[in-house]
């Protein structure tokens, strides 16, 4: 009886060890696949603006070229646009690397949600396209949360930039509300834009995800937002329906 029990324990231990080995092998394979995909995407995203910069620079520098003033301006504008895109891509990659490695600095203090949101609204109002109705919605009472205000504003600015980019008509709303049951505050950006499909919603916080490949952008912004929010102890979510707009939200604990 004792020998049989001992033999059964040995087999269970062996099975558990085998399961651990298989799980570790699966995790390593997934990491390798993600790294390979990340590097392939990064290479493509860097080459695209770089090719445009080199190509149009060579056109302008051709000694026998006879381009009109309008054509030269178009070449210069294209070079500047792709310069900006390349710089943003590099900055986004550095930001993502810093936040995931723990090297990004966070200065966490207690802030008024009302003041934070009014500051973000006023700073973004000049950037919002004139054909969109830009709204600020907030409760009458104020509350306090512990965050890094510059990092949270980086997240909200990313939400607002995307909302303006993918909303052709209607409104973009910046707002917040308090869930008294969970004692969490929701900071959100809601739009009446093109919205997301179920598949897009699953991928939207992934690296290099882009709703429209022809729209300018690196596809890293929302993955950086997610990493920042997690580091601050919050959660990030999206509610969206194709053709009916989106609502991007972050949730933080209330301090008082």
N, C-alpha and C positions, 0 to 999 in steps of 0.2 A: 504493500500500500504506500509506504513512504517513498520507495523507489519510483513508483508510478507518479506520485505527486511531484517529486523532484524533477522527473523527466518532463512533465507537463510545464512546470515553471521554466525550465531551460528552453523549451520550444517557444513559450510566450515571449521570453526575453529575446530570443533570436529573431522572432517576428517583429518585435518592437524596434530592435536595432536595424533590421532590414527596412522597416518603414521610415526610420529616421534617415537612413542612407538614400532611399529613393526620394524623399522630400528634399534633401539637400541637393541631390543631383538635378531635380526639377527646378529648384530655385536658381541654381547656377546657370542652367540652360536658359531660363527666362531672362536673367540678367544679361547673358551674352547676346541674346536676341535683341533686347532693348538697346544695348550699347551699339550693336551693329546698325540697327534702324536709326538711332539717334545720329550716329556719325554720317550715315548715308544722307539723311535729310539735311543735316547741317552743311555738308559739302555742297549739296544742290542749292540750298538757300544762299550760301555765300557766293557761289559761282554766278548765279543769275544776275545780281546787281553789278558784280565785278566785270562780267562780260559786257554789260551795257556801258559801264564807265570807260573801259578800255576801247570798245568799238567806236563810240562817239568821239572820244578824245583823238583817236587816230584819224577819224574823218576830218575834224577841225584842223589837224596839223598837216594834212596833205598839202604839199607845196603848190600844186597846180589846181587845187580845188577852187571852184568859183561858186560859193554859196551866198545866197541872199542874207540880208540882216535877219529876216524872220527865221530862216533855217538855222542860222548860227545861234539865235536865241533859243530855239527849240532844242538844239543839241546841248546847249549849256544847262537848260532847265532839266533835261533828262539826266545829265550827269549829276547835277545837284540833288535831284530826287533820289537817285540810286546811291549817292554818297550817304544821304540821311538814312536810307533803308539799311545800308551795310553797317553804319555806325550803331543803329538801334539793335540790329541783330547781334552784334558783338557785345553790346551792353546787356542785352537780355540774356545771352549765354553766360556772361560773367555773373549777373544777378542770380540766375538759376543755380549756378555752381556754388556761389557763396551761401545762399540760403539753405541749400540741401546739405552742404558740408558743415554748416554751423558757423561759418566765418562772417556772415552778414551781421552787422551790429544792430541791436535793437535797444532803444531807450524807452522803457515802459514806465509810464506815469498815469496818473488818474486824470481823465479828461471829461469835459462836459460834452455829451452827445450833440446837444443843440448847437453849441459853438463850432464843433467839428464839422457838422453837416452844413451849417450856414457858410463857413469858410470855403468848403469844397464847392458849394453851389455858386458863390460869388466868383471864385477863381475860374470856374468852367463856363460861366455864362457867356463870356466873350468868345469862347470857342465853339459854342453850339450853333449849328446852321440856323439861319434866320427863319427858314420855312417850318421849323419844328417848334412846338410849344414846350418850353423847358420849365418844369414845375418843381417846387420844393414842398414836400408834405411831411409834417411832423406833429406830434401830440403837443398839447398845451404845457404839460409838465416836462421838466428836464431830469436826466439821470446821469450817473457817472459810470465810466468803464475804465479799466486799466489796459492800455494799449500803447503802441508806438504810433503817434498820430501821423507822422510822415509816411510810414509804411501803409497804414490804413488808407490814407489819401491816395497813395500809389495804386492800391487795389480799386478804390472807387473811381479814380480817373480812368483806369483801364476799362471798367464797366461802362462808363459814360462815353468813352471814345468808341467802343464797339457799338453801343446803342445808336449813337449819331451816324455811324458808318452804315448800319444795316436798317435804318428807319427812313423811308422815303417821304412819309407824311404822317401827321398825327402828333404824338407827344413823347417826350422822354421825362420820366419822373424820378427824382432823387428823394428818398424818404427813409424814415425809420419808425419802428414801433416796438413796444415792450410786451413780451409774453409773460404775464404775471404768474402763470402756472410753472414755467421752467426758470423764471427769473433771468431770462436771456433777452438781449436787445437784438433786433434784426435791422441791419443797415442794407438798403436795397436800391437797385436801379431797375426801373420798369420801362419798357418801351412798347410801341405799337408797330414794330418792324416786321421783318420777314419770318421771324421765329425759327425754331429748330425741330427737326424730326426726332423720333425716339432714338434712332441710331446716333444722330448728332449730339443729343443730350448726353449719351454715354461717353462720347469721345471729347467733349468740349474742353475739359480740363487737361487733356493729354498734350504732350509736347508736340509742337509743330502742327497741331490741329488748326485748319483754316476752313471756315464755312464756305468761302469763295476763294479759290486759288488765284483769281485775277485781281482781288482786292489787295492793296498795299498792306503789308504787315508781316511779322516774323512767325506768327503762330506759336509764340512762347509766352505771350502776356498772361493768359489765364492759368497756365501751369505755374508761373511765378506767383500769381495771386494766391493760388491754392497753397503753395509752399509757405508763403508769408503768413497766411491766416492760421495754418496748422501750427507754425512756430509760436504764434501769439495765443495759442490755446483755444482758437475758435473753430468754426466749421463753415464750409462754403457750399452753396447749393444753387441749382438753377431750376426754374419752372418755365416751360415754354411749350408752345403749340405752333406747328407749322402754319405760317400765314396769319398768326394772331398775336405775335409779339413774344417777348421774353421778360423774365424777372430774375436777375442775378442777386443773390443775397449772401451776407456773411452774418454769423451769429456769435455774440460774445457775452460772457457772464457780466451781470450788473454788480457793481461794488456797493453802491448806495443810491 
